[in-house]
């Protein structure tokens, strides 16, 4: 038995065309959905990258501030090191109180100091050592004329004692004590000689005493100046 197809050809063609268009719409919808998904994903990635870039920019600004602060602190540190080096050169590292205590222990009651000087001298040749006088740090007495600049760096210290002694033998005895002391070296008297000193006002004497107040107050003493060096260095030439 033969089947008869009563559907016209145009109907079949139209149905095939509708199915083809439906498939195209489905494909376009899938493509659109994929594009939307891709766009959303890329926007999220872009926002995340922008946030990271903002964070990196903040870190860069903070790093620049830290670098500037580091440069400033480095300059200050270099300036402080320069000042510290200068202070180290200017620091005499001499305990003046210990020197005075040693001198007060050595000097007896028969010796009176008029002036004590501590003179800073740079190390020089042997001939120049005896001729050059350093800059004075005066602990007693008065300065005469403008003060000189204190030498920097490696220096030695000359100690000059000027005073009077009650007896001439007191001066060599003082020199001997200075030589024995571990604080001093190269001790030598610069000069000493007899002089007449006024002891001060005394009560008036009667005619029976046979002497005036001026004659009674005056006495013969020995004036001296002793030069030595602080024993905080060793002379390799000796």
Secondary structure, 3 states (H helix, E strand, C coil): CCCCCCCCHHHHHHHHHHHHHHHHHHHHHHHHHHHHHHHHHHHHHHHHHHHHHHHHHHHHHHHHHHHHHHHHHHHHHHHHHHHHHHHHHHCCCCCHHHHHHHHHHHCCCCEEEEEEEEEEEECCCHHHHHHCCCEEEECCCCCCCCCCCCCCCCEEEEEEEEEEECCCHHHHHHHHHHHHCCCEEEEEEEEEEEEEEECCCCCCCCHHHCCCHHHHHEEEEEEEEEEEEECCCCCCCC
